[in-house]
Amino acid sequence: MLRRLVAASCLALAALSLGCAGSGPKSDNVAADVVTTDYNDCESRAYVSTALIRSAGEAADKQQEIIDACMQEKGYAIK
């Protein structure tokens, strides 16, 4: 739970700070609520896709891969 909150906060903060510098999401002027909505959508996909994985470490790794791929599909730069 804490990891999701930290990840979402970091992503939103990065999008806000990098958006002003010209890097970050490929779309110009992406609002923080849009970034949060996109991230939450990707996170939901990840949790549904890994629901049957029993190993917590393996599930977390796979969830992060899915989130990264999903955000890239939505046009965000993954670092």
VMD Tcl script that builds the backbone (N, CA, C; Angstrom):
set m [mol new atoms 237]
animate dup $m
set s [atomselect $m all]
$s set {name element resname resid chain x y z} {
  {N N MET 1 A 0.821 -1.180 0.000}
  {CA C MET 1 A 0.000 0.000 0.000}
  {C C MET 1 A 0.871 1.251 0.000}
  {N N LEU 2 A 1.864 1.264 0.884}
  {CA C LEU 2 A 2.755 2.416 0.987}
  {C C LEU 2 A 3.570 2.573 -0.297}
  {N N ARG 3 A 3.989 1.440 -0.869}
  {CA C ARG 3 A 4.768 1.488 -2.099}
  {C C ARG 3 A 3.964 2.126 -3.233}
  {N N ARG 4 A 2.675 1.792 -3.325}
  {CA C ARG 4 A 1.822 2.379 -4.362}
  {C C ARG 4 A 1.673 3.870 -4.156}
  {N N LEU 5 A 1.494 4.280 -2.917}
  {CA C LEU 5 A 1.334 5.695 -2.609}
  {C C LEU 5 A 2.603 6.473 -2.941}
  {N N VAL 6 A 3.737 5.916 -2.579}
  {CA C VAL 6 A 5.016 6.566 -2.865}
  {C C VAL 6 A 5.241 6.641 -4.368}
  {N N ALA 7 A 4.967 5.552 -5.068}
  {CA C ALA 7 A 5.167 5.531 -6.518}
  {C C ALA 7 A 4.252 6.539 -7.215}
  {N N ALA 8 A 3.001 6.594 -6.804}
  {CA C ALA 8 A 2.070 7.542 -7.419}
  {C C ALA 8 A 2.479 8.978 -7.119}
  {N N SER 9 A 2.916 9.219 -5.893}
  {CA C SER 9 A 3.348 10.567 -5.519}
  {C C SER 9 A 4.581 10.988 -6.299}
  {N N CYS 10 A 5.541 10.066 -6.415}
  {CA C CYS 10 A 6.769 10.364 -7.158}
  {C C CYS 10 A 6.462 10.612 -8.634}
  {N N LEU 11 A 5.583 9.815 -9.193}
  {CA C LEU 11 A 5.229 9.990 -10.596}
  {C C LEU 11 A 4.548 11.328 -10.819}
  {N N ALA 12 A 3.625 11.676 -9.964}
  {CA C ALA 12 A 2.933 12.955 -10.103}
  {C C ALA 12 A 3.907 14.113 -9.923}
  {N N LEU 13 A 4.783 14.012 -8.941}
  {CA C LEU 13 A 5.774 15.057 -8.708}
  {C C LEU 13 A 6.729 15.188 -9.890}
  {N N ALA 14 A 7.176 14.060 -10.414}
  {CA C ALA 14 A 8.087 14.079 -11.553}
  {C C ALA 14 A 7.414 14.685 -12.780}
  {N N ALA 15 A 6.175 14.334 -12.993}
  {CA C ALA 15 A 5.451 14.868 -14.152}
  {C C ALA 15 A 5.281 16.375 -14.030}
  {N N LEU 16 A 4.998 16.832 -12.828}
  {CA C LEU 16 A 4.828 18.272 -12.628}
  {C C LEU 16 A 6.141 19.025 -12.795}
  {N N SER 17 A 7.193 18.524 -12.174}
  {CA C SER 17 A 8.467 19.237 -12.228}
  {C C SER 17 A 9.115 19.136 -13.597}
  {N N LEU 18 A 9.010 18.000 -14.239}
  {CA C LEU 18 A 9.624 17.839 -15.552}
  {C C LEU 18 A 8.790 18.456 -16.659}
  {N N GLY 19 A 7.507 18.579 -16.450}
  {CA C GLY 19 A 6.640 19.191 -17.455}
  {C C GLY 19 A 7.034 20.629 -17.717}
  {N N CYS 20 A 7.471 21.333 -16.716}
  {CA C CYS 20 A 7.902 22.719 -16.871}
  {C C CYS 20 A 9.242 22.804 -17.579}
  {N N ALA 21 A 10.049 21.779 -17.470}
  {CA C ALA 21 A 11.381 21.786 -18.076}
  {C C ALA 21 A 11.354 21.303 -19.514}
  {N N GLY 22 A 10.225 20.822 -19.986}
  {CA C GLY 22 A 10.109 20.393 -21.367}
  {C C GLY 22 A 10.307 18.904 -21.570}
  {N N SER 23 A 10.623 18.150 -20.523}
  {CA C SER 23 A 10.732 16.711 -20.663}
  {C C SER 23 A 9.655 16.059 -19.822}
  {N N GLY 24 A 9.628 14.733 -19.784}
  {CA C GLY 24 A 8.576 14.035 -19.050}
  {C C GLY 24 A 7.595 13.448 -20.038}
  {N N PRO 25 A 6.300 13.604 -19.808}
  {CA C PRO 25 A 5.323 13.062 -20.741}
  {C C PRO 25 A 5.484 13.687 -22.117}
  {N N LYS 26 A 5.251 12.890 -23.151}
  {CA C LYS 26 A 5.379 13.394 -24.517}
  {C C LYS 26 A 4.314 14.437 -24.825}
  {N N SER 27 A 3.165 14.327 -24.198}
  {CA C SER 27 A 2.104 15.301 -24.403}
  {C C SER 27 A 2.448 16.576 -23.658}
  {N N ASP 28 A 2.238 17.705 -24.294}
  {CA C ASP 28 A 2.515 18.980 -23.643}
  {C C ASP 28 A 1.385 19.333 -22.690}
  {N N ASN 29 A 1.761 19.980 -21.604}
  {CA C ASN 29 A 0.801 20.510 -20.637}
  {C C ASN 29 A -0.160 19.459 -20.090}
  {N N VAL 30 A 0.374 18.349 -19.645}
  {CA C VAL 30 A -0.454 17.303 -19.050}
  {C C VAL 30 A -0.730 17.683 -17.601}
  {N N ALA 31 A -1.996 17.775 -17.266}
  {CA C ALA 31 A -2.396 18.140 -15.914}
  {C C ALA 31 A -2.097 16.991 -14.940}
  {N N ALA 32 A -1.837 17.350 -13.691}
  {CA C ALA 32 A -1.500 16.355 -12.672}
  {C C ALA 32 A -2.616 15.330 -12.497}
  {N N ASP 33 A -3.873 15.760 -12.594}
  {CA C ASP 33 A -4.973 14.813 -12.420}
  {C C ASP 33 A -5.041 13.812 -13.573}
  {N N VAL 34 A -4.612 14.224 -14.755}
  {CA C VAL 34 A -4.575 13.309 -15.900}
  {C C VAL 34 A -3.475 12.274 -15.691}
  {N N VAL 35 A -2.320 12.718 -15.219}
  {CA C VAL 35 A -1.216 11.800 -14.941}
  {C C VAL 35 A -1.637 10.793 -13.875}
  {N N THR 36 A -2.283 11.275 -12.835}
  {CA C THR 36 A -2.740 10.395 -11.764}
  {C C THR 36 A -3.768 9.397 -12.277}
  {N N THR 37 A -4.697 9.846 -13.089}
  {CA C THR 37 A -5.707 8.960 -13.663}
  {C C THR 37 A -5.062 7.897 -14.538}
  {N N ASP 38 A -4.119 8.310 -15.387}
  {CA C ASP 38 A -3.416 7.356 -16.250}
  {C C ASP 38 A -2.646 6.337 -15.421}
  {N N TYR 39 A -1.947 6.811 -14.385}
  {CA C TYR 39 A -1.174 5.900 -13.537}
  {C C TYR 39 A -2.104 4.925 -12.818}
  {N N ASN 40 A -3.208 5.414 -12.292}
  {CA C ASN 40 A -4.153 4.539 -11.591}
  {C C ASN 40 A -4.737 3.489 -12.525}
  {N N ASP 41 A -5.002 3.858 -13.777}
  {CA C ASP 41 A -5.491 2.904 -14.760}
  {C C ASP 41 A -4.451 1.812 -15.006}
  {N N CYS 42 A -3.204 2.226 -15.175}
  {CA C CYS 42 A -2.131 1.260 -15.412}
  {C C CYS 42 A -1.916 0.366 -14.187}
  {N N GLU 43 A -2.006 0.959 -13.016}
  {CA C GLU 43 A -1.834 0.200 -11.787}
  {C C GLU 43 A -2.949 -0.840 -11.637}
  {N N SER 44 A -4.164 -0.472 -11.985}
  {CA C SER 44 A -5.282 -1.421 -11.924}
  {C C SER 44 A -5.057 -2.588 -12.867}
  {N N ARG 45 A -4.598 -2.281 -14.079}
  {CA C ARG 45 A -4.282 -3.356 -15.031}
  {C C ARG 45 A -3.232 -4.296 -14.461}
  {N N ALA 46 A -2.223 -3.720 -13.823}
  {CA C ALA 46 A -1.130 -4.524 -13.277}
  {C C ALA 46 A -1.624 -5.452 -12.180}
  {N N TYR 47 A -2.456 -4.922 -11.274}
  {CA C TYR 47 A -2.949 -5.756 -10.177}
  {C C TYR 47 A -3.867 -6.866 -10.672}
  {N N VAL 48 A -4.687 -6.579 -11.653}
  {CA C VAL 48 A -5.561 -7.609 -12.210}
  {C C VAL 48 A -4.737 -8.670 -12.930}
  {N N SER 49 A -3.730 -8.243 -13.658}
  {CA C SER 49 A -2.899 -9.169 -14.434}
  {C C SER 49 A -2.048 -10.078 -13.568}
  {N N THR 50 A -1.740 -9.659 -12.356}
  {CA C THR 50 A -0.861 -10.448 -11.490}
  {C C THR 50 A -1.595 -11.041 -10.290}
  {N N ALA 51 A -2.888 -11.069 -10.344}
  {CA C ALA 51 A -3.684 -11.529 -9.198}
  {C C ALA 51 A -3.392 -12.980 -8.812}
  {N N LEU 52 A -2.998 -13.806 -9.758}
  {CA C LEU 52 A -2.788 -15.222 -9.462}
  {C C LEU 52 A -1.344 -15.573 -9.142}
  {N N ILE 53 A -0.445 -14.606 -9.144}
  {CA C ILE 53 A 0.956 -14.872 -8.811}
  {C C ILE 53 A 1.075 -14.926 -7.290}
  {N N ARG 54 A 1.593 -16.040 -6.788}
  {CA C ARG 54 A 1.648 -16.242 -5.339}
  {C C ARG 54 A 2.863 -15.595 -4.691}
  {N N SER 55 A 3.957 -15.499 -5.392}
  {CA C SER 55 A 5.170 -14.902 -4.833}
  {C C SER 55 A 5.042 -13.380 -4.835}
  {N N ALA 56 A 5.123 -12.772 -3.643}
  {CA C ALA 56 A 4.948 -11.324 -3.524}
  {C C ALA 56 A 6.015 -10.565 -4.309}
  {N N GLY 57 A 7.253 -11.019 -4.231}
  {CA C GLY 57 A 8.338 -10.353 -4.954}
  {C C GLY 57 A 8.168 -10.449 -6.454}
  {N N GLU 58 A 7.795 -11.614 -6.916}
  {CA C GLU 58 A 7.574 -11.819 -8.347}
  {C C GLU 58 A 6.389 -10.990 -8.833}
  {N N ALA 59 A 5.333 -10.947 -8.041}
  {CA C ALA 59 A 4.149 -10.165 -8.399}
  {C C ALA 59 A 4.492 -8.684 -8.481}
  {N N ALA 60 A 5.247 -8.184 -7.513}
  {CA C ALA 60 A 5.615 -6.764 -7.498}
  {C C ALA 60 A 6.474 -6.401 -8.711}
  {N N ASP 61 A 7.415 -7.270 -9.053}
  {CA C ASP 61 A 8.265 -7.021 -10.222}
  {C C ASP 61 A 7.442 -6.993 -11.504}
  {N N LYS 62 A 6.550 -7.949 -11.641}
  {CA C LYS 62 A 5.703 -8.020 -12.834}
  {C C LYS 62 A 4.749 -6.827 -12.891}
  {N N GLN 63 A 4.220 -6.413 -11.746}
  {CA C GLN 63 A 3.329 -5.252 -11.700}
  {C C GLN 63 A 4.049 -4.007 -12.193}
  {N N GLN 64 A 5.295 -3.825 -11.757}
  {CA C GLN 64 A 6.045 -2.646 -12.183}
  {C C GLN 64 A 6.319 -2.679 -13.681}
  {N N GLU 65 A 6.618 -3.856 -14.223}
  {CA C GLU 65 A 6.826 -3.992 -15.672}
  {C C GLU 65 A 5.558 -3.609 -16.434}
  {N N ILE 66 A 4.418 -4.066 -15.949}
  {CA C ILE 66 A 3.141 -3.779 -16.605}
  {C C ILE 66 A 2.825 -2.291 -16.517}
  {N N ILE 67 A 3.052 -1.700 -15.358}
  {CA C ILE 67 A 2.794 -0.262 -15.190}
  {C C ILE 67 A 3.681 0.539 -16.136}
  {N N ASP 68 A 4.968 0.195 -16.200}
  {CA C ASP 68 A 5.890 0.915 -17.084}
  {C C ASP 68 A 5.459 0.802 -18.550}
  {N N ALA 69 A 5.109 -0.403 -18.976}
  {CA C ALA 69 A 4.679 -0.612 -20.367}
  {C C ALA 69 A 3.397 0.152 -20.660}
  {N N CYS 70 A 2.466 0.129 -19.725}
  {CA C CYS 70 A 1.192 0.826 -19.893}
  {C C CYS 70 A 1.407 2.333 -20.004}
  {N N MET 71 A 2.243 2.883 -19.138}
  {CA C MET 71 A 2.507 4.325 -19.171}
  {C C MET 71 A 3.209 4.713 -20.474}
  {N N GLN 72 A 4.086 3.854 -20.969}
  {CA C GLN 72 A 4.725 4.121 -22.264}
  {C C GLN 72 A 3.694 4.123 -23.381}
  {N N GLU 73 A 2.750 3.203 -23.331}
  {CA C GLU 73 A 1.678 3.163 -24.323}
  {C C GLU 73 A 0.864 4.441 -24.313}
  {N N LYS 74 A 0.735 5.040 -23.142}
  {CA C LYS 74 A -0.032 6.284 -23.000}
  {C C LYS 74 A 0.796 7.514 -23.376}
  {N N GLY 75 A 2.070 7.297 -23.696}
  {CA C GLY 75 A 2.902 8.399 -24.183}
  {C C GLY 75 A 3.827 9.021 -23.157}
  {N N TYR 76 A 4.008 8.388 -22.008}
  {CA C TYR 76 A 4.890 8.922 -20.985}
  {C C TYR 76 A 6.291 8.323 -21.142}
  {N N ALA 77 A 7.296 9.097 -20.788}
  {CA C ALA 77 A 8.670 8.611 -20.809}
  {C C ALA 77 A 8.950 7.931 -19.475}
  {N N ILE 78 A 9.437 6.708 -19.521}
  {CA C ILE 78 A 9.758 5.943 -18.325}
  {C C ILE 78 A 11.258 6.047 -18.096}
  {N N LYS 79 A 11.619 6.395 -16.862}
  {CA C LYS 79 A 13.052 6.532 -16.554}
  {C C LYS 79 A 13.503 5.481 -15.599}
}
mol reanalyze $m
mol bondsrecalc $m
mol representation Tube
mol addrep $m
